[in-house]
């Protein structure tokens, strides 16, 4: 698993007041707590018993809880997800892990035609408490088939909960919410480049409820909405913009389904400008949906400049020159300065 690429060291950009641990450590704590406190939990996926434990997020769990509860599986993503769906239907709480979200495309029938729809098809009498953890990757020459972010595709389907934790606190709390509270299929989409991000994480079991975006930084000149790792670049850009006299309000979407847009609407009504920073492709993506919602709700007379978005280009990821392919904080700064017509 170590050879699948590494996560970069990230600066401490989150305000901290309590116990500080990394994103990957927070996920591992959530997995351990889930197994300890819910006997129905089963963890299965490609590499879960590997010595590296899927970037440290499942490390040694099979040694503590046994291979009947934490077990490796063949490279058969559709089969694995179907087994997880069946386990959920008979009263277990499976956590299925797909280390690369690219291969969720092989699970679309199981996730989108089966797990997502069963409760609707049977009048709510059947629950499918399936939890899927998956990882968006980039870097290390991951290229066209290993460097995608597929959250927008999955968010299209009613019945699925799509969570994109940015903070270590949400990374842990969302898993615990999915395990202890949700009766619907939950897909938690982690970004590999966040695994070394550090932040406040409470000890023990707690619940982070998805749906309501979080204002990470307050400002009055522009609203920047970040999705997953896009929020990191947005926060980096906001510091540089502050040096130029521009106060950016930075918002973490946290999840796409559910998503309460009111926080975003209120911010845009205040700032008059909005930029959405996504980790996926722009065409038919989440950034376009958010901007459309803003235009439908916020009076056009309140907008001081046309809404804008930034994401990866409309082409597969190249195996080289990735630094020029992915948007950065510099791109965000350049766009924002044009939007506010900075002198």
ZIZI-V106328 format. One record per pair of residues at least 12 apart in sequence whose C-alpha atoms are under 7 Angstrom apart, sorted by the first residue. I is the first residue (numbers start at 0). J is the second residue. Records with the same first field share a line. If there is no record, write none. Layout:
I: J ; J
This chain:
0: 51 ; 53 ; 54
1: 51
4: 139
6: 191 ; 192 ; 194 ; 195
7: 192 ; 195
8: 195
9: 195 ; 196
11: 197
13: 198
15: 198 ; 199
16: 199
17: 199
18: 199 ; 200 ; 201
19: 197 ; 198 ; 199 ; 200
20: 197 ; 198 ; 199 ; 200
21: 167 ; 194 ; 195 ; 196 ; 197 ; 198
22: 167 ; 170 ; 193 ; 194 ; 195 ; 196 ; 197
23: 55 ; 56 ; 194 ; 195
24: 56
25: 167 ; 170 ; 171 ; 200
26: 56 ; 170 ; 171
27: 55 ; 56 ; 57
29: 171 ; 174 ; 175
31: 60
32: 204
33: 175 ; 178
39: 91 ; 92
40: 91 ; 92 ; 93
41: 68 ; 69 ; 92 ; 93 ; 94
42: 68 ; 69 ; 70 ; 93 ; 94 ; 95
43: 69 ; 70 ; 71 ; 72 ; 94 ; 95 ; 96
44: 71 ; 72 ; 95 ; 96 ; 97
45: 71 ; 72 ; 73 ; 74 ; 96 ; 97 ; 98
46: 71
47: 70 ; 71
48: 61 ; 70 ; 71
53: 98
76: 102 ; 105 ; 106
77: 105 ; 106 ; 109
80: 95 ; 106 ; 109
81: 109
83: 95 ; 129
84: 114 ; 127 ; 129
87: 127 ; 128 ; 129
88: 126 ; 127
92: 128 ; 129 ; 178
93: 129 ; 130
94: 129 ; 130 ; 131 ; 132
95: 130 ; 131 ; 132
96: 131 ; 132 ; 133
97: 132 ; 133
98: 133 ; 134
99: 133 ; 134 ; 135 ; 136 ; 145
100: 133 ; 134 ; 135 ; 148 ; 149
101: 144 ; 145 ; 147
111: 156
114: 127 ; 184
115: 157 ; 158 ; 159 ; 184
116: 158
126: 182 ; 183
127: 182 ; 183 ; 184
128: 181 ; 182 ; 183 ; 184
129: 183 ; 184 ; 185
130: 177 ; 184 ; 185 ; 186
131: 185 ; 186 ; 187
132: 186 ; 187 ; 188
133: 187 ; 188 ; 189
134: 188 ; 189 ; 190 ; 191
135: 147 ; 148 ; 188 ; 189 ; 190 ; 191
136: 190 ; 191
138: 321
140: 318 ; 319
141: 318
142: 316 ; 317 ; 318
143: 315 ; 316 ; 317
146: 316
147: 279
148: 278 ; 279
149: 279
151: 284 ; 285
154: 255 ; 256
159: 183 ; 184 ; 185
160: 184 ; 185 ; 186 ; 256 ; 257
161: 185 ; 186 ; 187 ; 254 ; 255 ; 256
162: 186 ; 187 ; 188 ; 253 ; 254 ; 255 ; 256
163: 187 ; 188 ; 189 ; 227 ; 253 ; 254
164: 189 ; 227 ; 253
165: 227 ; 228 ; 253
166: 198
167: 197 ; 198 ; 199 ; 200
168: 198 ; 199 ; 200
169: 207
172: 205 ; 206 ; 207
173: 206 ; 207 ; 208
175: 205 ; 206
176: 206 ; 207 ; 208
190: 227 ; 228
193: 228
209: 253 ; 254 ; 257
210: 254 ; 256 ; 257 ; 258 ; 259
211: 258 ; 259
212: 250 ; 251 ; 252 ; 253 ; 262
213: 250 ; 251 ; 252
214: 249 ; 250 ; 251
215: 249 ; 250 ; 251
216: 248 ; 249
217: 247 ; 248 ; 249
218: 246 ; 247 ; 248
219: 246 ; 247 ; 248 ; 269 ; 270
220: 245 ; 246 ; 247 ; 270
221: 246 ; 247 ; 248 ; 270 ; 271 ; 272 ; 273
222: 247 ; 248 ; 249 ; 266 ; 267 ; 270 ; 272 ; 273 ; 274
223: 247 ; 248 ; 249 ; 250 ; 273 ; 274 ; 275
224: 249 ; 250 ; 251 ; 252 ; 274 ; 275 ; 276
225: 250 ; 251 ; 252 ; 275 ; 276 ; 277
226: 251 ; 252 ; 276 ; 277 ; 278
227: 278
228: 278
229: 276 ; 277 ; 278
230: 251
232: 327 ; 328
233: 328 ; 331
234: 249
235: 328
236: 328 ; 329 ; 331 ; 332
240: 332
264: 293 ; 297
268: 297 ; 301
271: 301 ; 302 ; 303
272: 302 ; 303 ; 304 ; 306
273: 306 ; 307
274: 306 ; 307 ; 308
275: 307 ; 308 ; 309
276: 308 ; 309 ; 310
277: 309 ; 310
278: 310 ; 311
279: 310 ; 311
280: 310 ; 311 ; 312 ; 313
281: 310 ; 311
286: 308
290: 306
304: 338
310: 326
311: 324 ; 325 ; 326
